[in-house]
Amino acid sequence: MYKGKMHIIIFKLLEEYFALGLDYVKEIVCVDRITKVPMSPEYFKGVINIRGQVIPVIDLLKMLKTESKIGNSNNKKIIIIEFQDELVGIVVNEVLDVMEIECDKLKQSPKDTNALLYEYDGNVVTLLDILNLLKPLTQ
């Protein structure tokens, strides 16, 4: 369990609330277009070009094995994170907040998962372990 305080970014995927530790987040960008890459895994949305750097973009809902309805609308919000010295983008519906929280406010999920939960504005937020979640990208 975490101790002390931590900074998180809270975002929505469909109607669910999620958070990431801010240590991994490099920036948040809005893009009009994600370029598809043929024969890529289902969770791989494509690539974007940010200031001359090509960054792979993943569909976090597919990585979480949840139905994805983020779609292909314009003006996508993408959280750019650093993972094993590489940049990776994750598509989100909405970025809600960046905040500092007391780690003792995190609760263990009641299910047989390692998920940590946090209450935000009357909603339950799942704090994602992004390093474990993105392990398939290294295989």
N, C-alpha and C positions, 0 to 999 in steps of 0.2 A: 504494500500500500504506500502511496505517496505521503510525504510529510511536508509540513510548512505550507507554502503558497505556490501556485503555478498560474501561468498565463495560458488562456485557451481562446480559441476562435470557435464560435457557435454558428452552425449553419443548418439549413433545411435541405433534405432530400425528400421530395414529395411532401408528405405531411409529417415526416419524422424529423426529430431534432438530433443532431450529432455535434460532437466537439473534437477538436484536435489540440494537442499541446502546441503552443505557439512557437516552440523551439524549432519545429520542422518547417514552419511556414515562411516562405521567402516573399511572396506577394500575392495579391488578388488581382486578376485581370478580367476584363470583359472582352470577348472576341465575337466576331460575326460568323466565323467559319472555322470548322475543324476539318482538316484534310484526312479523308479516309485512307487506310492502308490495306490493300488486298490481302486476303488470307491471314488475317491477324486474329488473335483470340477474341472471344465474344465480349469480354470486358474492356477491350482496347477500342476506344472511340476514334482514335486517329492521332494526328500531330498538329501542333500550332507553331507559328513562327513569332517569337517575342524578341524584338530587337536583334534579329539575325540568328537567334538560337532556336533550333528545332526542338520542341519539347513534346514527349509523348503524353497523351491524355487518356485517362481511364474513366470508366463508368463505375463509380464506387458501389452503386446498388447491385450491379452484376457481380462485383467482387464479394459483396455481402450475401450473394445468392438470393436477392430479393428482386421482384419484378421491377424493371426499369421503365419509367415513363418520362425521362428527362427530355427525350425527343431531340429534334434538330432545329429548334427555334433559333432565331437570331438573338444576338446579345447574350450569349452564355456567360455565366460567371464561373471562373476557373480559379481554384486555389492552387498556387504553385508551391510544391513542397520539395525539400531536399531529402533524397533517399539514397543512401550509400554513395554519396558524392555526385549524384545525378539529380537533375530536376525532373519532376513528374507533375502533371496537372490532374486535378480531379474536378469533375464537373459537379456543380451544386446548383440548386434552384435559387437559393437566397443566402447571403451572409447576414447574420443577425447581430452579432456582437463580438467584440474582442474585450476580454476582461480578465482580471486577476481573481482567483478563487482560493478559498481556504481548502486545503486538501482533506481536512477532516469532514468536510461537507459532502465528499464523494461517498457513495454507498455501493456495496457489492450487489450485483444483480441477483435476484432471488432464484434464478434458474441455474442450471449447470453450465454457466458460461463464466468467462473471466471479465465480463463487461463491468465497467464502473459507471454509475449513474449519478447525475447531478440535476437538481431542480432549478429551472430557469423560467421565470415569468409564468409559473403555474404549469409548466410542461416538463416532462422527463427527457433529459438529454443523455445520450449514450456517448461516453468518452471513448473514442476509438484508439486502439493500440495500432497505430499506423505502420510501425515497423513489422509487426507480425502479419498484418493485413496485406502488405505489399510484397511479402516473401515470394509469392508465385512469379513476380516479375524478374527474379534473379535465377529462376530455374530454366 
